[in-house]
Amino acid sequence: MTIQAHLVELERKHKTLEHELHEALVHLSTDDLQIVELKRRKLMVKDQIERLRHGDTLH
C-alpha cells in the first residue's frame, strides 16, 4: 500500500470515528467509557495521519 493510499484509508477511518463519536454524544444513553474509547481511537488515527504527512514512520 502506498503512503498516499494509507493516508486516504486513515482519513476515512478518522471520519468514521468522528461520526460514531458524534452519534454517541447525541444519545444520552451512551456509556461514558465508550465515548472515551472513541475519542482515544480517533486521536490515535489522527496521530498516525500526522506522522505519515511529516514522513515520520516510527511508532
N, CA, C and O of each residue as an XYZ file, in Angstrom:
236
protein
N       0.856     -1.177      0.000
C       0.000      0.000      0.000
C       0.903      1.241      0.000
O       1.831      1.344      0.802
N       0.624      2.154     -0.888
C       1.401      3.389     -0.936
C       1.069      4.263      0.266
O       0.047      4.083      0.929
N       1.957      5.210      0.526
C       1.714      6.134      1.641
C       0.437      6.925      1.403
O      -0.350      7.140      2.326
N       0.235      7.357      0.166
C      -0.978      8.133     -0.156
C      -2.242      7.302      0.071
O      -3.227      7.799      0.618
N      -2.209      6.051     -0.345
C      -3.371      5.173     -0.145
C      -3.602      4.932      1.347
O      -4.742      4.881      1.809
N      -2.519      4.786      2.084
C      -2.635      4.582      3.525
C      -3.230      5.833      4.186
O      -4.066      5.726      5.084
N      -2.798      7.005      3.740
C      -3.355      8.259      4.262
C      -4.858      8.353      3.988
O      -5.635      8.738      4.862
N      -5.245      8.006      2.793
C      -6.667      8.052      2.429
C      -7.461      7.114      3.331
O      -8.539      7.471      3.806
N      -6.935      5.924      3.565
C      -7.625      4.958      4.422
C      -7.713      5.467      5.863
O      -8.757      5.336      6.502
N      -6.628      6.043      6.374
C      -6.652      6.584      7.735
C      -7.621      7.755      7.852
O      -8.320      7.882      8.857
N      -7.670      8.608      6.835
C      -8.612      9.729      6.861
C     -10.053      9.243      6.829
O     -10.923      9.828      7.475
N     -10.306      8.183      6.085
C     -11.647      7.594      6.061
C     -12.003      7.038      7.443
O     -13.116      7.224      7.936
N     -11.036      6.352      8.053
C     -11.255      5.780      9.380
C     -11.501      6.895     10.407
O     -12.360      6.760     11.279
N     -10.751      7.983     10.301
C     -10.906      9.110     11.211
C     -12.302      9.708     11.081
O     -12.949     10.015     12.082
N     -12.758      9.871      9.853
C     -14.087     10.433      9.609
C     -15.176      9.501     10.172
O     -16.165      9.969     10.737
N     -14.991      8.208     10.015
C     -15.952      7.237     10.560
C     -16.007      7.339     12.078
O     -17.088      7.341     12.667
N     -14.835      7.422     12.714
C     -14.796      7.542     14.170
C     -15.425      8.864     14.620
O     -16.108      8.915     15.643
N     -15.193      9.918     13.861
C     -15.801     11.210     14.176
C     -17.324     11.111     14.152
O     -18.008     11.650     15.023
N     -17.842     10.415     13.145
C     -19.292     10.223     13.041
C     -19.813      9.376     14.210
O     -20.840      9.700     14.806
N     -19.103      8.294     14.530
C     -19.512      7.438     15.647
C     -19.509      8.220     16.953
O     -20.416      8.073     17.772
N     -18.488      9.051     17.146
C     -18.399      9.850     18.358
C     -19.557     10.843     18.430
O     -20.165     11.016     19.486
N     -19.855     11.482     17.326
C     -20.977     12.425     17.290
C     -22.283     11.712     17.663
O     -23.063     12.214     18.472
N     -22.511     10.549     17.071
C     -23.727      9.786     17.372
C     -23.782      9.388     18.846
O     -24.844      9.430     19.466
N     -22.639      9.003     19.399
C     -22.590      8.605     20.804
C     -22.898      9.791     21.715
O     -23.568      9.635     22.736
N     -22.415     10.961     21.352
C     -22.657     12.144     22.174
C     -24.107     12.605     22.096
O     -24.630     13.173     23.055
N     -24.753     12.367     20.970
C     -26.148     12.769     20.789
C     -27.078     11.891     21.632
O     -28.087     12.367     22.153
N     -26.733     10.623     21.760
C     -27.569      9.691     22.514
C     -27.146      9.688     23.977
O     -26.041      9.264     24.315
N     -28.014     10.153     24.817
C     -27.698     10.280     26.236
C     -27.437      8.945     26.915
O     -26.819      8.901     27.978
N     -27.896      7.870     26.319
C     -27.728      6.562     26.945
C     -26.339      5.963     26.703
O     -26.038      4.891     27.229
N     -25.499      6.624     25.927
C     -24.173      6.102     25.629
C     -23.301      6.151     26.874
O     -23.263      7.152     27.589
N     -22.610      5.062     27.116
C     -21.711      4.932     28.249
C     -20.523      5.889     28.097
O     -19.968      6.020     27.006
N     -20.138      6.547     29.174
C     -19.004      7.472     29.145
C     -17.711      6.778     28.721
O     -16.883      7.371     28.029
N     -17.540      5.536     29.131
C     -16.334      4.803     28.747
C     -16.276      4.565     27.241
O     -15.196      4.579     26.651
N     -17.412      4.351     26.631
C     -17.458      4.177     25.178
C     -17.041      5.475     24.481
O     -16.315      5.442     23.488
N     -17.496      6.602     24.997
C     -17.128      7.898     24.429
C     -15.629      8.129     24.572
O     -14.980      8.585     23.631
N     -15.082      7.821     25.729
C     -13.642      7.979     25.948
C     -12.859      7.097     24.985
O     -11.850      7.530     24.428
N     -13.308      5.884     24.787
C     -12.632      4.963     23.873
C     -12.676      5.476     22.431
O     -11.674      5.404     21.720
N     -13.812      5.986     22.001
C     -13.917      6.553     20.650
C     -12.976      7.742     20.481
O     -12.322      7.876     19.447
N     -12.908      8.601     21.488
C     -12.006      9.751     21.425
C     -10.556      9.288     21.353
O      -9.761      9.855     20.603
N     -10.206      8.263     22.126
C      -8.846      7.740     22.136
C      -8.472      7.170     20.772
O      -7.389      7.440     20.253
N      -9.375      6.381     20.198
C      -9.117      5.788     18.885
C      -8.997      6.862     17.807
O      -8.135      6.776     16.932
N      -9.858      7.866     17.872
C      -9.824      8.953     16.900
C      -8.492      9.703     16.989
O      -7.900     10.035     15.962
N      -8.024      9.968     18.197
C      -6.754     10.657     18.387
C      -5.583      9.811     17.877
O      -4.647     10.344     17.282
N      -5.632      8.514     18.104
C      -4.572      7.629     17.605
C      -4.497      7.669     16.080
O      -3.407      7.717     15.511
N      -5.639      7.650     15.429
C      -5.666      7.705     13.963
C      -5.141      9.058     13.490
O      -4.383      9.129     12.522
N      -5.541     10.123     14.169
C      -5.060     11.459     13.803
C      -3.538     11.523     13.932
O      -2.867     12.090     13.069
N      -2.996     10.954     14.988
C      -1.544     10.932     15.175
C      -0.859     10.159     14.055
O       0.192     10.579     13.569
N      -1.437      9.040     13.640
C      -0.877      8.260     12.533
C      -0.876      9.076     11.249
O       0.095      9.043     10.492
N      -1.953      9.803     11.000
C      -2.046     10.652      9.808
C      -0.944     11.706      9.840
O      -0.257     11.920      8.841
N      -0.777     12.353     10.966
C       0.243     13.400     11.084
C       1.647     12.839     10.889
O       2.481     13.467     10.237
N       1.911     11.670     11.443
C       3.235     11.049     11.259
C       3.493     10.757      9.794
O       4.593     11.000      9.298
N       2.494     10.240      9.096
C       2.669      9.942      7.672
C       2.876     11.213      6.863
O       3.717     11.249      5.966
N       2.129     12.234      7.169
C       2.245     13.502      6.430
C       3.622     14.137      6.615
O       4.124     14.826      5.727
N       4.223     13.897      7.773
C       5.526     14.511      8.063
C       6.680     13.544      7.835
O       7.823     13.849      8.175
N       6.387     12.381      7.262
C       7.430     11.430      6.903
C       8.039     10.668      8.050
O       9.061     10.005      7.870
N       7.452     10.739      9.211
C       7.963     10.017     10.368
C       7.176      8.722     10.501
O       6.040      8.731     10.975
N       7.770      7.613     10.088
C       7.068      6.340     10.127
C       7.354      5.566     11.406
O       6.896      4.433     11.548
N       8.098      6.147     12.337
C       8.347      5.480     13.609
C       7.087      5.488     14.444
O       6.328      6.457     14.414
N       6.852      4.421     15.190
C       5.650      4.336     16.029
C       6.021      4.620     17.423
O       5.163      4.604     18.306
